[in-house]
């Protein structure tokens, strides 16, 4: 049995926050069936009928909201083609899921207004209408709304007709959709305004609440450019006549790839003059490219079931960078990918409790803090390895063949690899088994014996763990010779170990050249020192400079090196390092060590202050118009670290900015977030100034994020607890977690944060979204639980029985606590 077509009629009311609807579903069944099981939740089912031939027949039905099932009974049985007609009512809820309401205010006007909007991934279409709510059921949809005549209706396709009705209402009909999944539907109703751009075949729009459409110019430009590039890369035209981008104030995620009607958090589609930094503009571009990549990866070709969701997210996460790099090659976006995506994935995949990229079946899939770094970041990193392994042309050929074969259909992982092999002629099934179907990743030990370089792979985990797992591992390496020349080579390590013959005049060797692989490297002490000398002499590629210290830091967490050895190495070889990626990563590593290791703070601060003051003195504390993206981002990061480590130069700068803030004078957007955080850390009394802005309806969505981050940096316990109380009671639901999550990284909260969490655990469950609760939980347990490990274990084991859906987050939190505790006690 499978659905063949849906007709949806909806009548939402933005004053009473209810909606009524009718869904008619054409179904085909090869066998005689006496009951039809659909998905439904949070709905009031009014009637169910079956149409066989010309007449509708009323049916009995059972509705179990807990099971999320609507069972329609038809004892005489039905076979072949028939139709269901279901009448229902629902609530425009405030949970940011399903069909929900999002509030906004118009500057200069009294009162709160609302739009109706939707979030259906993964299983929330059933909150809006009874349906077969699984990705394997792709059908066309015909959708219509009855709404107030002053409102705008948005759905996945263009409006085909508007008919004026009585009582100030209108009927809005939309063009039929392509075959698509229920989770990609979109319903939008409200007083929207928009800007638009038209190509020969597609109308592009950015929709906002009144007064904000002009802020969508960048988003509109990138939406069009990215669609055109993706059409070229995939060889398949975008199949809908319009592409809408909708800014939503109350939104749980960053964005959602609804087919032809993508929704965004406001700061991820709108540019706020004087508030949106270069870095934030970059994020806007990347996110739009990600969502538009989904128009092919996930929407045109959809996963046969949720375990195959990596075919959506991994490829969208990879192509977001490909497309961004085509639009802005000067951004060096692949360098950021190594830090933002590959490093994040390596960190998550270093836990014993991890997942393969293709998630195991048997239970509902939940994209959360535990699974997202694997599905998105590791998946994209492995695809990058695959592209390098096959070569760009063969990789493109494989992608185009896959798209052509499965367009408007569903696929699974096996079908993807089979299509790739047929198109490229390359036996890549072994690669797939290594990287998609098994969890974890390897590290490679490399040591020299005469003219031989002996390399061996093992699974990398922070905690001790026996594993016989092997990977098909493409290794690129650079050999440095005595005469100053370099030789680049590639090998594929398929077994446990292998030997490479080196030239007799080899000085040093660097594996994972330019950090394109997904593995770590452990060198002999002798080679590590020689690489250090090359770093000091500026003879290494900047990505290799990054990779050497990044691997060393992670081997500190594993216990291979001590913190002192790492700090010695930094002080010896990186004191005058100025490359973007290395300094950004060193700042992050030192920040983490500074948090955990009270006894080593003075030395960490000494090293960090020297390195970061050096960079800031050369590049300036104030942003410049001609700053590169890398300079802009790095300045913001290093200002915070240098301030925290007691830099007089930076502290004096922050004091001046604090005075400017008090006078409501402009602060450059490229450093605004960091300045706010530093002001909060500097003076607890700044809380009142921050909350005055946070509760001001005219505060932009971008500045709201900066302010929420800032108040989490307050150093006074009583003041910070007051911040938490105000946040949970008065702040919008989608940003409540931010001050609390930032405070978990604030070293002054360590003595009391875990106790506060225990005292407020039930309140947090009530006030935070499930995803945000997981984020906060991991931070609390892993960072504030050191010295309280037994108590944390008891509390989280109890929570696991109460909230089994948070099992992945709880396992991750407990293992991270053990990692950090072990590192602290060891050092």
C-alpha positions in Angstrom: 0.0 0.0 0.0 1.3 3.4 -0.9 -0.1 7.0 -1.3 -0.2 8.4 -4.8 -1.5 11.9 -4.2 -2.5 14.3 -1.5 -5.0 17.1 -1.5 -4.7 19.4 1.5 -7.2 22.1 2.5 -6.2 24.2 5.6 -7.9 27.0 7.4 -5.5 28.5 10.0 -6.6 31.3 12.5 -3.8 33.5 13.8 -6.0 35.0 16.5 -7.3 31.8 18.1 -4.2 29.7 17.2 -6.2 26.8 15.8 -6.5 25.4 12.3 -9.0 23.1 10.6 -8.3 20.9 7.7 -9.2 18.2 5.2 -6.8 15.8 3.7 -7.7 13.6 0.8 -5.2 10.9 0.0 -5.3 8.7 -3.2 -3.9 5.3 -2.3 -3.1 2.1 -4.2 -2.9 -1.3 -2.6 -2.1 -4.6 -4.4 -3.7 -6.6 -1.6 -7.1 -6.4 0.1 -6.7 -4.4 3.3 -9.2 -3.8 6.1 -7.4 -1.1 8.0 -5.2 1.8 7.0 -2.6 3.0 9.5 -1.5 6.6 9.2 0.6 8.9 11.3 -1.1 11.6 13.4 -0.3 13.5 16.6 -1.7 16.4 18.6 -4.7 16.5 16.2 -8.4 16.3 16.8 -9.7 13.8 14.2 -13.3 14.7 13.3 -14.2 12.1 10.6 -12.7 9.5 8.3 -14.2 8.3 5.0 -13.2 6.0 2.2 -14.1 6.6 -1.4 -14.2 3.6 -3.7 -15.8 4.4 -7.0 -18.0 7.5 -6.7 -19.2 7.5 -3.1 -17.6 8.2 0.3 -18.3 5.8 3.1 -17.8 6.8 6.8 -15.4 4.6 8.7 -14.7 3.9 12.3 -11.2 4.8 13.5 -8.9 4.6 16.5 -6.6 7.4 17.3 -3.7 6.9 19.6 -1.8 10.1 20.2 1.0 8.4 22.2 1.7 5.9 19.3 1.2 8.7 16.8 -1.2 6.5 14.9 -4.6 6.9 13.2 -6.1 3.5 12.3 -9.0 3.7 9.9 -11.2 0.5 9.8 -12.9 -0.8 6.7 -14.1 -4.4 7.5 -15.3 -5.2 4.0 -11.8 -4.6 2.7 -10.5 -2.5 -0.2 -8.1 -3.2 -3.0 -6.6 -1.3 -5.9 -7.1 2.5 -6.1 -9.2 4.3 -3.5 -9.2 7.5 -1.6 -9.3 8.6 2.0 -10.9 11.8 3.3 -10.1 12.9 6.8 -11.4 16.0 8.6 -9.3 17.3 11.5 -8.5 20.2 13.8 -5.2 21.2 15.4 -3.4 23.9 17.4 -0.9 26.4 16.1 1.4 25.5 18.9 4.3 27.3 20.5 6.7 24.3 20.5 8.6 25.3 17.3 7.6 22.0 15.7 4.8 20.9 13.4 2.4 23.8 12.4 3.3 26.5 14.9 3.1 30.2 15.6 6.0 32.6 15.6 5.6 36.0 17.2 7.0 39.4 16.2 6.5 43.1 16.9 6.5 46.0 14.5 8.6 48.9 15.7 6.3 51.9 16.7 3.2 49.7 17.0 1.7 48.2 20.1 1.0 44.5 20.5 2.4 41.2 19.4 1.7 39.7 15.9 2.1 36.2 14.6 2.8 34.2 11.5 2.0 30.5 11.0 4.9 28.5 9.9 6.0 24.8 9.9 8.9 22.6 10.9 8.3 19.0 9.8 11.7 17.2 9.9 12.0 14.5 10.9 8.5 13.3 12.0 6.4 16.4 12.6 4.2 16.7 9.5 1.9 14.3 11.4 1.4 17.2 13.9 -0.3 19.2 11.1 -2.3 16.6 9.1 -2.8 12.8 9.1 -0.4 11.3 6.6 2.1 8.6 5.8 4.9 10.4 7.5 8.0 8.6 6.3 10.4 9.6 3.6 9.8 6.6 1.4 6.3 7.8 0.6 6.9 10.4 -2.0 3.9 11.9 -3.8 2.7 15.1 -5.4 0.6 17.5 -3.3 -2.1 19.9 -4.1 -2.4 22.5 -1.3 -4.9 25.3 -0.6 -5.6 27.7 2.3 -8.5 29.7 3.4 -7.0 32.8 5.1 -7.8 36.4 5.9 -7.6 38.5 2.8 -4.8 40.7 4.2 -2.5 37.8 4.7 0.0 36.1 2.4 0.1 32.4 1.9 3.3 30.6 1.1 3.8 26.9 0.3 6.3 24.8 -1.7 5.1 25.9 -5.1 3.9 29.2 -6.6 0.3 30.5 -6.1 -1.8 29.3 -9.0 -5.0 31.2 -8.1 -6.5 33.4 -5.4 -10.3 33.6 -5.0 -12.1 36.2 -2.9 -14.5 34.7 -0.4 -17.1 36.2 2.0 -16.3 37.5 5.5 -13.0 39.0 4.5 -11.4 35.6 3.5 -9.7 34.3 0.4 -8.9 30.9 -1.0 -5.2 30.6 -2.0 -4.4 27.6 -4.3 -0.9 26.5 -5.1 0.6 24.7 -8.1 1.0 21.0 -7.7 4.3 20.0 -6.2 6.8 17.5 -7.6 6.8 14.1 -6.0 8.1 14.8 -2.5 8.3 13.7 1.1 5.9 14.9 3.8 8.8 16.3 5.9 9.6 18.8 3.2 6.2 20.4 3.0 5.8 24.0 4.0 2.8 26.1 5.2 3.3 29.8 5.8 0.7 32.4 6.6 1.1 35.9 7.7 1.6 39.6 6.9 4.8 39.0 4.9 6.7 41.4 2.7 9.3 40.3 0.2 11.9 41.3 -2.3 12.4 39.3 -5.5 14.7 38.5 -8.4 13.8 36.6 -11.6 15.7 34.4 -13.9 14.2 32.9 -17.1 12.6 30.0 -15.2 12.7 30.8 -11.5 11.4 33.6 -9.3 13.5 34.0 -6.2 12.1 35.7 -3.1 13.1 36.6 0.5 10.0 36.8 2.7 10.1 38.7 6.1 7.8 40.2 8.6 7.0 43.8 7.9 9.9 46.3 7.8 12.7 43.8 7.2 12.7 42.6 3.6 15.4 45.1 2.5 17.8 43.2 4.8 17.5 40.1 2.6 19.5 41.5 -0.4 22.5 39.3 0.3 20.3 36.2 0.9 18.4 36.8 -2.4 21.6 37.1 -4.4 23.2 34.0 -2.9 19.9 32.0 -3.3 20.0 32.6 -7.0 23.7 32.1 -7.6 23.8 28.9 -5.6 20.8 27.4 -7.4 22.4 28.2 -10.8 25.7 26.6 -9.7 24.0 23.5 -8.3 22.1 23.0 -11.6 25.4 23.0 -13.4 27.1 20.7 -10.9 24.3 18.1 -10.8 23.2 18.5 -14.5 19.5 18.7 -13.4 17.4 21.9 -13.5 15.6 23.0 -10.4 12.0 21.6 -10.9 9.9 24.4 -9.2 9.1 27.8 -10.7 10.0 29.7 -7.6 12.5 29.6 -4.7 11.4 31.2 -1.5 13.5 32.0 1.5 11.5 32.8 4.6 12.9 34.5 7.7 11.4 33.2 10.9 12.0 34.8 14.3 11.0 31.8 16.5 12.9 28.9 14.9 14.6 25.9 16.6 17.2 25.1 14.0 19.4 27.2 11.7 17.4 26.5 8.6 15.1 23.9 7.0 15.2 22.8 3.4 11.5 22.7 2.6 11.2 22.1 -1.1 11.0 25.5 -2.8 10.3 27.3 0.5 13.4 27.3 2.8 12.9 28.7 6.3 15.8 30.4 8.2 16.5 31.8 11.6 16.4 35.6 10.9 20.2 36.2 11.5 20.9 33.4 8.9 19.2 35.1 6.0 19.0 38.8 7.0 21.9 41.4 7.2 21.5 43.9 10.0 23.4 47.1 9.2 25.9 47.8 12.0 25.3 44.5 13.7 26.1 41.7 11.2 29.8 40.9 11.0 31.9 39.7 8.1 31.9 36.3 9.8 28.1 36.3 10.2 27.7 37.2 6.5 29.9 34.2 5.6 27.6 32.0 7.7 24.6 33.4 5.8 26.2 32.4 2.5 27.2 28.9 3.7 23.8 28.1 5.2 21.9 29.2 2.1 24.3 27.1 -0.1 23.7 24.1 2.3 19.9 24.4 2.1 19.9 24.9 -1.6 22.1 21.8 -2.0 19.3 19.9 -0.3 17.0 20.8 -3.3 18.9 17.9 -5.0 20.4 16.0 -2.1 17.3 15.1 0.0 14.5 16.7 -2.0 15.0 15.6 -5.6 16.6 12.3 -4.4 15.3 11.3 -1.0 16.4 8.7 1.5 14.5 5.4 1.5 14.5 5.6 5.3 16.0 7.7 8.0 19.2 5.7 8.5 20.2 6.9 5.0 19.8 10.6 5.9 23.6 11.0 5.5 22.8 11.0 1.7 21.1 14.3 2.4 23.2 16.0 5.1 26.7 14.8 4.3 26.4 15.9 0.7 24.7 19.2 1.5 27.5 19.9 4.0 30.1 19.1 1.4 28.5 21.1 -1.5 27.8 24.1 0.7 31.6 24.6 0.6 31.9 23.8 -3.1 29.3 26.3 -4.0 30.5 29.0 -1.5 34.1 28.6 -2.9 32.8 29.1 -6.4 31.0 32.4 -5.3 33.8 33.7 -3.0 37.1 32.0 -3.9 39.0 34.7 -1.9 37.5 33.4 1.4 39.6 30.2 1.4 36.5 28.5 2.7 38.1 25.0 2.7 40.5 26.2 5.4 37.5 27.0 7.6 36.0 23.6 6.7 38.9 21.9 8.3 38.4 23.8 11.5 34.6 24.0 11.6 33.7 20.6 10.1 36.6 18.1 10.0 37.9 19.0 13.5 34.4 18.9 15.0 33.9 15.4 13.5 37.2 14.1 14.6 36.5 15.3 18.2 33.1 13.6 18.2 34.3 10.4 16.5 37.1 10.1 19.1 34.6 8.8 21.6 34.2 5.1 22.1 30.4 5.6 22.0 30.1 6.9 18.4 28.2 6.0 15.2 28.9 5.1 11.6 27.9 7.7 9.1 25.0 5.5 8.0 23.2 5.4 11.4 22.1 2.0 12.6 18.4 1.2 12.1 16.0 -0.3 14.7 15.0 2.9 16.4 13.8 6.4 15.4 16.6 8.6 14.1 17.3 11.8 16.1 19.5 14.5 14.7 21.1 15.8 18.0 24.3 16.9 19.5 25.6 13.3 19.5 24.7 12.4 15.9 24.9 15.7 14.0 28.7 15.9 13.9 28.9 12.5 12.4 26.1 12.8 9.8 27.0 16.4 8.8 30.7 17.0 9.5 32.3 13.5 9.2 30.1 12.7 6.2 31.2 15.9 4.4 34.8 15.3 5.4 34.7 11.7 4.0 33.1 12.9 0.8 36.0 15.3 0.4 38.4 12.4 0.9 36.4 10.4 -1.7 36.6 13.3 -4.2 40.4 13.5 -3.7 40.7 9.7 -4.0 38.7 9.4 -7.2 39.7 12.7 -8.8 37.4 15.6 -9.4 36.1 14.6 -12.8 35.2 11.0 -11.8 33.6 12.3 -8.7 31.4 14.8 -10.7 30.5 12.0 -13.1 29.3 9.8 -10.2 27.2 12.6 -8.7 25.5 13.4 -12.0 24.8 9.7 -12.7 23.3 9.2 -9.2 21.0 12.3 -9.6 19.8 11.3 -13.1 19.0 7.7 -12.0 17.1 8.5 -8.8 15.5 12.0 -9.5 12.0 12.3 -7.9 12.6 8.9 -6.2 14.2 7.4 -3.1 17.5 5.6 -2.7 19.6 3.9 -0.1 23.3 3.7 0.6 23.9 0.5 -1.5 22.2 2.0 -4.5 24.3 5.2 -4.2 27.6 3.2 -4.2 26.4 0.9 -7.0 25.6 3.9 -9.2 28.9 5.5 -8.4 30.9 2.4 -9.3 29.0 2.0 -12.6 29.6 5.6 -13.5 33.3 5.8 -12.5 34.5 2.3 -13.1 36.2 2.5 -9.7 35.8 -0.3 -7.1 34.8 2.0 -4.2 32.7 -0.5 -2.2 35.7 -1.1 0.1 36.0 2.6 0.7 32.4 2.7 1.6 32.6 -0.1 4.1 35.5 1.6 5.8 34.1 5.1 6.1 30.3 4.9 5.9 29.5 1.6 7.6 31.9 1.4 10.4 32.4 3.9 13.3 35.5 5.7 14.4 38.6 6.7 12.5 42.3 5.8 12.6 45.5 7.4 13.7 48.8 6.5 12.0 52.0 6.0 13.8 55.0 6.9 11.7 58.7 6.3 12.5 61.8 6.0 10.5 64.3 3.1 10.5 67.1 4.0 8.1 65.6 4.5 4.6 62.3 3.0 5.6 59.3 4.9 6.9 57.1 2.4 8.9 53.5 3.4 9.2 50.7 1.6 11.1 47.1 2.3 11.7 44.9 1.9 14.8 41.6 3.3 15.9 41.9 6.6 17.7 39.9 7.0 20.9 40.6 9.4 23.8 40.0 6.6 26.3 41.7 3.2 26.2 39.8 0.9 23.9 40.9 -2.3 22.2 39.9 -2.4 18.5 40.9 -4.5 15.5 39.2 -2.2 13.0 41.1 -1.3 9.9 40.3 1.3 7.2 41.1 1.7 3.5 43.2 4.8 4.2 44.4 7.1 1.4 47.6 8.8 2.7 49.2 11.8 1.1 52.6 12.8 2.5 55.4 15.3 1.9 59.1 14.5 2.3 61.5 17.3 3.1 65.0 16.9 1.7 68.4 18.3 2.8 68.6 20.6 -0.2 65.4 22.3 0.7 63.2 20.6 -1.9 60.0 18.8 -1.1 58.5 15.6 -2.6 54.8 14.9 -2.5 53.5 11.3 -2.7 50.4 9.2 -2.1 49.8 5.6 -1.0 46.8 3.6 0.2 47.1 1.8 3.5 44.8 -1.2 3.3 46.4 -3.5 5.9 47.5 -2.9 9.5 50.9 -1.5 8.4 53.2 -0.9 5.5 56.7 0.4 4.7 57.6 3.4 2.5 61.1 3.8 1.1 62.5 7.3 1.7 65.2 9.2 -0.2 68.5 8.9 1.5 68.7 12.7 2.1 65.3 12.9 3.8 65.3 15.4 6.7 61.6 15.1 7.8 58.3 13.8 6.7 54.7 15.1 7.1 51.7 12.8 6.7 48.2 13.9 5.9 49.5 16.7 3.6 47.4 19.8 3.8 45.0 18.0 6.1 42.8 16.5 3.4 42.5 13.1 5.2 40.3 12.0 8.1 42.9 10.7 10.5 45.5 11.8 13.0 49.3 11.2 12.9 51.6 10.3 15.8 55.3 11.0 14.9 58.5 9.9 16.5 59.9 12.6 18.9 62.8 13.1 16.5 60.6 13.9 13.4 58.3 16.0 15.5 61.2 18.3 16.5 62.4 18.5 12.9 58.9 19.5 11.8 59.0 22.1 14.5 62.2 23.6 13.1 60.5 23.7 9.7 57.5 25.5 11.2 59.8 28.1 12.8 61.6 28.6 9.5 58.2 29.1 7.7 58.9 26.2 5.4 55.7 24.3 5.9 52.3 24.8 4.3 50.0 26.6 6.7 47.6 23.7 6.8 50.4 21.4 7.8 51.5 23.8 10.5 47.9 23.6 11.8 47.7 19.8 11.6 50.9 19.1 13.6 49.8 21.0 16.7 46.2 20.0 16.4 47.1 16.3 16.4 49.5 16.9 19.3 46.8 18.6 21.4 44.4 15.6 20.8 47.2 13.2 21.8 47.4 15.2 25.0 43.7 14.4 25.7 44.5 10.7 24.9 47.4 10.7 27.3 50.2 10.2 24.8 51.7 13.6 25.6 51.5 15.7 28.8 50.1 19.2 28.8 53.6 20.5 29.6 55.1 18.8 26.5 52.4 20.4 24.4 52.9 23.9 26.0 56.7 23.5 25.5 56.2 22.7 21.9 54.0 25.7 21.3 56.4 28.0 23.1 59.4 26.7 21.2 57.9 26.6 17.7 54.6 28.6 17.5 55.3 31.8 19.5 55.5 33.9 16.4 53.0 31.9 14.3 50.5 34.1 12.5 48.6 31.7 10.2 44.8 31.9 10.7 44.0 28.3 11.2 46.8 27.5 13.6 46.1 30.5 15.8 42.4 29.9 15.8 42.9 26.3 16.9 45.6 27.1 19.4 43.2 29.6 21.0 40.5 27.0 21.3 42.9 24.4 22.7 44.4 26.8 25.3 40.9 28.0 26.3 39.9 24.4 27.1 43.1 23.7 29.0 42.6 27.0 30.9 39.1 25.9 31.9 40.1 22.5 33.3 43.6 22.9 34.7 43.6 25.4 37.5 47.2 24.7 38.4 48.5 25.5 34.9 46.5 28.7 34.2 49.3 31.1 34.8 51.6 29.4 32.2 48.7 28.9 29.7 47.9 32.6 30.1 51.5 33.6 29.6 51.9 31.6 26.4 48.5 32.7 25.0 49.0 36.3 25.9 52.4 36.4 24.2 51.1 34.8 21.0 47.9 36.7 20.7 49.2 40.1 21.7 51.8 39.7 19.0 49.2 39.1 16.3 46.9 41.9 17.6 49.7 44.4 17.8 50.5 43.8 14.1 47.0 43.6 12.8 45.3 46.2 15.1 42.5 45.9 17.7 40.0 47.9 15.6 38.6 46.3 12.4 39.6 47.8 9.0 37.5 48.0 5.9 40.0 46.0 3.9 40.4 43.2 6.4 40.3 39.8 4.9 37.7 37.4 6.3 40.4 35.5 8.1 41.8 38.6 9.7 38.4 39.7 10.8 37.5 36.3 12.3 40.9 35.8 14.0 40.9 39.3 15.6 37.6 38.6 17.2 38.7 35.2 18.5 42.1 36.4 19.8 40.7 39.6 21.5 38.6 37.3 23.7 41.5 35.0 24.6 44.0 37.8 25.2 41.4 39.6 27.4 40.8 36.5 29.4 44.6 35.9 29.9 45.0 39.4 31.3 46.5 41.4 28.3 46.7 45.0 29.5 46.5 46.2 25.9 43.3 44.4 25.3 41.8 45.1 28.7 42.3 48.8 28.2 40.6 48.5 24.8 37.6 46.7 26.3 37.3 49.4 29.0 37.0 52.1 26.3 34.4 50.0 24.4 32.5 49.6 27.6 32.2 53.4 28.0 31.1 53.6 24.3 28.5 50.9 25.0 27.1 52.9 28.0 26.7 55.9 25.7 25.0 53.7 23.1 27.8 54.5 20.6 28.5 52.2 17.7 30.9 49.3 18.1 32.2 47.7 14.9 30.1 44.6 14.0 33.2 42.5 13.4 34.2 42.7 17.1 30.8 43.3 18.6 30.2 39.8 19.9 33.6 39.6 21.6 33.3 43.1 23.1 30.0 42.2 24.6 31.4 39.0 26.1 34.4 40.8 27.5 32.3 43.6 29.0 30.1 41.0 30.8 33.2 39.3 32.2 34.7 42.6 33.2 31.7 44.0 35.1 28.7 42.1 36.5 26.7 45.4 36.6 26.6 45.3 32.8 23.8 42.7 33.2 21.2 45.4 33.4 22.4 47.1 30.3 22.4 43.8 28.4 18.9 42.8 29.5 17.6 46.3 28.6 18.6 45.5 25.0 17.5 41.8 25.2 14.0 42.9 26.2 13.8 45.7 23.7 11.5 44.6 20.8 13.6 46.6 18.3 16.8 44.6 19.0 17.7 42.6 15.9 18.0 38.8 15.8 21.7 39.1 15.2 22.3 41.3 18.3 20.1 39.1 20.3 22.5 36.2 19.8 25.5 38.4 20.8 23.7 39.5 23.9 22.7 36.0 24.9 26.3 34.9 24.6 27.6 37.8 26.6 25.5 37.4 29.7 26.7 33.8 30.0 30.3 35.2 30.6 29.4 37.1 33.8 31.8 36.0 36.6 29.6 36.7 39.7 27.7 33.7 40.9 24.6 35.5 42.2 24.3 37.7 39.2 24.7 34.8 36.8 22.0 32.7 38.6 19.8 35.8 38.2 20.6 35.7 34.5 19.5 32.1 34.3 16.2 32.9 36.0 15.4 35.7 33.7 16.5 33.7 30.6 14.2 30.8 31.3 11.2 32.9 32.1 11.4 35.8 29.7 13.6 35.0 26.7 12.3 33.4 23.4 12.4 29.6 23.6 14.9 29.3 20.7 17.7 31.3 22.5 17.2 30.3 26.2 19.9 27.7 26.1 22.6 30.1 24.9 23.5 31.9 28.2 23.4 28.6 30.1 25.5 26.8 27.5 28.1 29.6 27.5 28.1 29.7 31.3 29.1 26.0 31.3 32.3 27.0 29.6 32.9 29.9 32.0 35.6 28.6 34.4 34.3 30.6 37.3 31.1 28.5 37.3 32.8 25.1 37.9 32.3 25.0 41.7 28.5 25.4 41.6 27.2 24.7 38.1 26.4 21.0 38.5 24.5 21.7 41.7 22.5 24.4 39.9 21.7 21.9 37.1 20.4 19.3 39.6 18.2 21.9 41.3 16.7 23.0 38.0 16.6 19.8 36.0 12.8 19.6 35.8 12.5 23.3 34.9 15.1 22.9 32.1 13.1 20.0 30.7 10.0 22.2 30.6 11.6 25.4 29.3 14.1 24.2 26.7 13.5 22.4 23.4 14.7 18.7 23.4 17.7 19.5 21.2 18.7 22.4 23.4 18.3 20.3 26.5 20.8 17.9 25.1 23.3 20.6 24.3 23.1 22.0 27.9 23.3 18.6 29.4 26.5 17.7 27.7 28.1 20.9 28.7 27.0 20.7 32.4 28.0 17.1 32.9 31.3 17.0 31.1 32.7 20.4 32.3 31.1 20.9 35.7 31.1 17.2 36.8 34.8 16.8 37.4 35.3 15.7 41.0 31.6 14.8 41.1 31.7 11.9 38.7 29.7 9.4 40.8 26.9 11.9 41.4 26.8 12.8 37.7 26.5 9.1 36.8 23.6 8.5 39.2 21.7 11.6 38.0 22.2 10.9 34.3 21.3 7.2 34.6 18.0 8.2 36.2 17.4 10.8 33.5 18.0 8.1 30.8 15.1 6.0 32.2 12.9 9.1 32.2 13.9 10.4 28.8 15.2 7.4 26.7 15.2 9.8 23.6 18.2 11.6 25.2 20.2 8.4 25.5 22.8 9.4 22.9 23.3 12.8 24.6 23.7 11.1 28.0 26.2 8.6 26.8 28.2 11.3 25.1 28.1 13.5 28.3 29.3 10.7 30.5 32.2 9.7 28.2 33.3 13.3 27.8 33.3 13.7 31.5 35.5 10.6 31.8 37.9 12.0 29.1 38.2 15.4 30.8 38.5 13.9 34.3 41.2 11.5 33.3 43.1 14.3 31.6 42.8 16.6 34.6 44.0 13.9 37.1 46.8 12.8 34.7 48.1 16.4 34.4 
